[in-house]
Amino acid sequence: MSLTESINDFILFSIRKEVIFLAQYVLVESKGPQNGGQYSFELAKQLRELKHNVTIYLVQDAVFAARKRFEAGEKLIAEATAQNLTLLADEISLRQRGLTKERLSDAIRVSNMDELIDLLLEKSDKAIWH
């Protein structure tokens, strides 16, 4: 092996060893937890295990997962919290379904479409809408 090949191998090894890319994912979930809404939570768990940063944004019927004492939702929220995921719920979707902040899990932060647009356009590398 020549000196040039050795140096190239060392450089490639150093780059592979030192560069760790963490993507910022935004997963927008629109389905309720009893109608396929667990998809984003399962995907987020897998992405988090790969060390990516993940935000789950709940809209439409998915906001029911944020409700306290709703067994299907509580399980998803507990697992997401254990994975250190960011959990947001759309204020309009909550209001349309009669869910007040007092009825939500403490792990959920109420958000709005302005924040979602910022997340999608400026603060994420990848977005998936389900």
VOMINU-259669 format. One record per residue (C-alpha): chain; residue number from 1; x, z, y; residue in one letter. Coordinates in nm, 4 decimals, padded with zeros to 6 digits. Example, Ala and Ser with C-alpha at 12.3 -4.5 7.8 and 13.67 -1.06 7.14 Angstrom:
% VOMINU-259669
<rec mol="A" seq="1" x="01.2300" z="00.7800" y="-00.4500" type="A"/>
<rec mol="A" seq="2" x="01.3670" z="00.7140" y="-00.1060" type="S"/>
//
This chain:
% VOMINU-259669
<rec mol="A" seq="1" x="00.0000" z="00.0000" y="00.0000" type="M"/>
<rec mol="A" seq="2" x="00.1380" z="-00.0990" y="00.3383" type="S"/>
<rec mol="A" seq="3" x="00.1639" z="00.1332" y="00.6359" type="L"/>
<rec mol="A" seq="4" x="-00.1131" z="-00.0595" y="00.8131" type="T"/>
<rec mol="A" seq="5" x="-00.3478" z="-00.0204" y="00.5137" type="E"/>
<rec mol="A" seq="6" x="-00.2712" z="00.3524" y="00.4966" type="S"/>
<rec mol="A" seq="7" x="-00.3430" z="00.3974" y="00.8655" type="I"/>
<rec mol="A" seq="8" x="-00.6683" z="00.2000" y="00.8370" type="N"/>
<rec mol="A" seq="9" x="-00.7761" z="00.4096" y="00.5374" type="D"/>
<rec mol="A" seq="10" x="-00.6950" z="00.7301" y="00.7269" type="F"/>
<rec mol="A" seq="11" x="-00.8883" z="00.6139" y="01.0340" type="I"/>
<rec mol="A" seq="12" x="-01.1922" z="00.5150" y="00.8243" type="L"/>
<rec mol="A" seq="13" x="-01.1817" z="00.8470" y="00.6386" type="F"/>
<rec mol="A" seq="14" x="-01.1551" z="01.0391" y="00.9665" type="S"/>
<rec mol="A" seq="15" x="-01.4463" z="00.8486" y="01.1184" type="I"/>
<rec mol="A" seq="16" x="-01.6656" z="00.9029" y="00.8123" type="R"/>
<rec mol="A" seq="17" x="-01.5755" z="01.2701" y="00.8031" type="K"/>
<rec mol="A" seq="18" x="-01.6291" z="01.3446" y="01.1723" type="E"/>
<rec mol="A" seq="19" x="-01.9289" z="01.1299" y="01.2679" type="V"/>
<rec mol="A" seq="20" x="-02.2621" z="01.2872" y="01.1843" type="I"/>
<rec mol="A" seq="21" x="-02.5583" z="01.1107" y="01.3363" type="F"/>
<rec mol="A" seq="22" x="-02.8770" z="01.3066" y="01.3857" type="L"/>
<rec mol="A" seq="23" x="-03.1785" z="01.0980" y="01.4735" type="A"/>
<rec mol="A" seq="24" x="-03.4651" z="01.2289" y="01.6824" type="Q"/>
<rec mol="A" seq="25" x="-03.7938" z="01.1558" y="01.5052" type="Y"/>
<rec mol="A" seq="26" x="-04.1448" z="01.1829" y="01.6467" type="V"/>
<rec mol="A" seq="27" x="-04.4152" z="01.1806" y="01.3815" type="L"/>
<rec mol="A" seq="28" x="-04.7638" z="01.1372" y="01.5226" type="V"/>
<rec mol="A" seq="29" x="-05.0277" z="01.2518" y="01.2744" type="E"/>
<rec mol="A" seq="30" x="-05.3917" z="01.1561" y="01.3256" type="S"/>
<rec mol="A" seq="31" x="-05.5471" z="01.2511" y="00.9914" type="K"/>
<rec mol="A" seq="32" x="-05.6789" z="01.5927" y="00.9011" type="G"/>
<rec mol="A" seq="33" x="-05.4980" z="01.7986" y="00.6368" type="P"/>
<rec mol="A" seq="34" x="-05.7712" z="01.7294" y="00.3802" type="Q"/>
<rec mol="A" seq="35" x="-05.7702" z="01.3531" y="00.4421" type="N"/>
<rec mol="A" seq="36" x="-05.4045" z="01.2572" y="00.4007" type="G"/>
<rec mol="A" seq="37" x="-05.2710" z="01.4429" y="00.7035" type="G"/>
<rec mol="A" seq="38" x="-05.0013" z="01.6144" y="00.5004" type="Q"/>
<rec mol="A" seq="39" x="-04.8028" z="01.2874" y="00.5037" type="Y"/>
<rec mol="A" seq="40" x="-04.6208" z="01.3582" y="00.8311" type="S"/>
<rec mol="A" seq="41" x="-04.5430" z="01.7141" y="00.7242" type="F"/>
<rec mol="A" seq="42" x="-04.3937" z="01.5963" y="00.3939" type="E"/>
<rec mol="A" seq="43" x="-04.1916" z="01.3237" y="00.5652" type="L"/>
<rec mol="A" seq="44" x="-04.0730" z="01.5699" y="00.8313" type="A"/>
<rec mol="A" seq="45" x="-03.9527" z="01.8082" y="00.5622" type="K"/>
<rec mol="A" seq="46" x="-03.7493" z="01.5316" y="00.3990" type="Q"/>
<rec mol="A" seq="47" x="-03.6027" z="01.4212" y="00.7317" type="L"/>
<rec mol="A" seq="48" x="-03.5154" z="01.7791" y="00.8237" type="R"/>
<rec mol="A" seq="49" x="-03.3347" z="01.8235" y="00.4925" type="E"/>
<rec mol="A" seq="50" x="-03.1220" z="01.5273" y="00.6016" type="L"/>
<rec mol="A" seq="51" x="-03.0453" z="01.7209" y="00.9237" type="K"/>
<rec mol="A" seq="52" x="-03.2567" z="01.5052" y="01.1565" type="H"/>
<rec mol="A" seq="53" x="-03.4519" z="01.6603" y="01.4433" type="N"/>
<rec mol="A" seq="54" x="-03.8258" z="01.6173" y="01.3995" type="V"/>
<rec mol="A" seq="55" x="-04.1292" z="01.6705" y="01.6212" type="T"/>
<rec mol="A" seq="56" x="-04.4788" z="01.6472" y="01.4750" type="I"/>
<rec mol="A" seq="57" x="-04.7449" z="01.5595" y="01.7307" type="Y"/>
<rec mol="A" seq="58" x="-05.1012" z="01.6242" y="01.6117" type="L"/>
<rec mol="A" seq="59" x="-05.3813" z="01.4049" y="01.7489" type="V"/>
<rec mol="A" seq="60" x="-05.7443" z="01.3370" y="01.6563" type="Q"/>
<rec mol="A" seq="61" x="-05.8471" z="01.5158" y="01.3333" type="D"/>
<rec mol="A" seq="62" x="-05.4897" z="01.6251" y="01.2627" type="A"/>
<rec mol="A" seq="63" x="-05.5347" z="01.9068" y="01.5160" type="V"/>
<rec mol="A" seq="64" x="-05.7459" z="02.0886" y="01.2561" type="F"/>
<rec mol="A" seq="65" x="-05.4177" z="02.1685" y="01.0784" type="A"/>
<rec mol="A" seq="66" x="-05.3275" z="02.3849" y="01.3787" type="A"/>
<rec mol="A" seq="67" x="-05.6302" z="02.6117" y="01.3376" type="R"/>
<rec mol="A" seq="68" x="-05.5774" z="02.9736" y="01.2323" type="K"/>
<rec mol="A" seq="69" x="-05.7309" z="03.0794" y="00.9015" type="R"/>
<rec mol="A" seq="70" x="-05.7676" z="02.7211" y="00.7791" type="F"/>
<rec mol="A" seq="71" x="-05.5927" z="02.7367" y="00.4431" type="E"/>
<rec mol="A" seq="72" x="-05.4882" z="02.3715" y="00.4158" type="A"/>
<rec mol="A" seq="73" x="-05.3478" z="02.3762" y="00.7685" type="G"/>
<rec mol="A" seq="74" x="-05.1840" z="02.7178" y="00.7468" type="E"/>
<rec mol="A" seq="75" x="-04.9780" z="02.6076" y="00.4484" type="K"/>
<rec mol="A" seq="76" x="-04.8541" z="02.2954" y="00.6294" type="L"/>
<rec mol="A" seq="77" x="-04.7750" z="02.4899" y="00.9472" type="I"/>
<rec mol="A" seq="78" x="-04.5899" z="02.7629" y="00.7554" type="A"/>
<rec mol="A" seq="79" x="-04.3723" z="02.5067" y="00.5762" type="E"/>
<rec mol="A" seq="80" x="-04.3042" z="02.3219" y="00.9019" type="A"/>
<rec mol="A" seq="81" x="-04.2094" z="02.6454" y="01.0767" type="T"/>
<rec mol="A" seq="82" x="-03.9718" z="02.7338" y="00.7926" type="A"/>
<rec mol="A" seq="83" x="-03.8035" z="02.3941" y="00.8476" type="Q"/>
<rec mol="A" seq="84" x="-03.7684" z="02.4573" y="01.2243" type="N"/>
<rec mol="A" seq="85" x="-03.9866" z="02.1607" y="01.3149" type="L"/>
<rec mol="A" seq="86" x="-04.1363" z="02.1259" y="01.6610" type="T"/>
<rec mol="A" seq="87" x="-04.5177" z="02.1258" y="01.6398" type="L"/>
<rec mol="A" seq="88" x="-04.7337" z="01.9924" y="01.9213" type="L"/>
<rec mol="A" seq="89" x="-05.1109" z="01.9418" y="01.9413" type="A"/>
<rec mol="A" seq="90" x="-05.2885" z="01.7095" y="02.1820" type="D"/>
<rec mol="A" seq="91" x="-05.5020" z="01.9015" y="02.4323" type="E"/>
<rec mol="A" seq="92" x="-05.7764" z="01.6366" y="02.4505" type="I"/>
<rec mol="A" seq="93" x="-05.8115" z="01.6194" y="02.0724" type="S"/>
<rec mol="A" seq="94" x="-05.8316" z="01.9999" y="02.0619" type="L"/>
<rec mol="A" seq="95" x="-06.0969" z="02.0090" y="02.3341" type="R"/>
<rec mol="A" seq="96" x="-06.3040" z="01.7355" y="02.1668" type="Q"/>
<rec mol="A" seq="97" x="-06.3109" z="01.9408" y="01.8475" type="R"/>
<rec mol="A" seq="98" x="-06.3860" z="02.2719" y="02.0169" type="G"/>
<rec mol="A" seq="99" x="-06.0496" z="02.4292" y="01.9358" type="L"/>
<rec mol="A" seq="100" x="-05.9263" z="02.6709" y="02.1993" type="T"/>
<rec mol="A" seq="101" x="-05.5706" z="02.8035" y="02.2247" type="K"/>
<rec mol="A" seq="102" x="-05.6848" z="03.1410" y="02.0861" type="E"/>
<rec mol="A" seq="103" x="-05.7901" z="02.9675" y="01.7635" type="R"/>
<rec mol="A" seq="104" x="-05.4519" z="02.7997" y="01.7103" type="L"/>
<rec mol="A" seq="105" x="-05.1505" z="02.9050" y="01.5102" type="S"/>
<rec mol="A" seq="106" x="-04.8761" z="03.0654" y="01.7176" type="D"/>
<rec mol="A" seq="107" x="-04.6376" z="02.7946" y="01.5920" type="A"/>
<rec mol="A" seq="108" x="-04.8308" z="02.5234" y="01.7770" type="I"/>
<rec mol="A" seq="109" x="-04.7681" z="02.4283" y="02.1366" type="R"/>
<rec mol="A" seq="110" x="-05.0492" z="02.2517" y="02.3214" type="V"/>
<rec mol="A" seq="111" x="-04.9293" z="01.9252" y="02.4719" type="S"/>
<rec mol="A" seq="112" x="-05.0628" z="01.6181" y="02.6490" type="N"/>
<rec mol="A" seq="113" x="-05.0265" z="01.2414" y="02.6440" type="M"/>
<rec mol="A" seq="114" x="-04.7663" z="01.2496" y="02.9222" type="D"/>
<rec mol="A" seq="115" x="-04.5351" z="01.4499" y="02.6997" type="E"/>
<rec mol="A" seq="116" x="-04.6076" z="01.2232" y="02.4029" type="L"/>
<rec mol="A" seq="117" x="-04.5145" z="00.9180" y="02.6094" type="I"/>
<rec mol="A" seq="118" x="-04.1900" z="01.0875" y="02.7162" type="D"/>
<rec mol="A" seq="119" x="-04.1144" z="01.1711" y="02.3540" type="L"/>
<rec mol="A" seq="120" x="-04.1845" z="00.8183" y="02.2357" type="L"/>
<rec mol="A" seq="121" x="-04.0041" z="00.6322" y="02.5131" type="L"/>
<rec mol="A" seq="122" x="-03.7181" z="00.8587" y="02.6143" type="E"/>
<rec mol="A" seq="123" x="-03.6561" z="01.1447" y="02.3747" type="K"/>
<rec mol="A" seq="124" x="-03.6738" z="00.9901" y="02.0301" type="S"/>
<rec mol="A" seq="125" x="-03.4819" z="00.7396" y="01.8253" type="D"/>
<rec mol="A" seq="126" x="-03.7645" z="00.6687" y="01.5848" type="K"/>
<rec mol="A" seq="127" x="-04.1403" z="00.7173" y="01.5874" type="A"/>
<rec mol="A" seq="128" x="-04.3949" z="00.6932" y="01.3087" type="I"/>
<rec mol="A" seq="129" x="-04.7695" z="00.7004" y="01.3704" type="W"/>
<rec mol="A" seq="130" x="-04.9901" z="00.7928" y="01.0749" type="H"/>
//
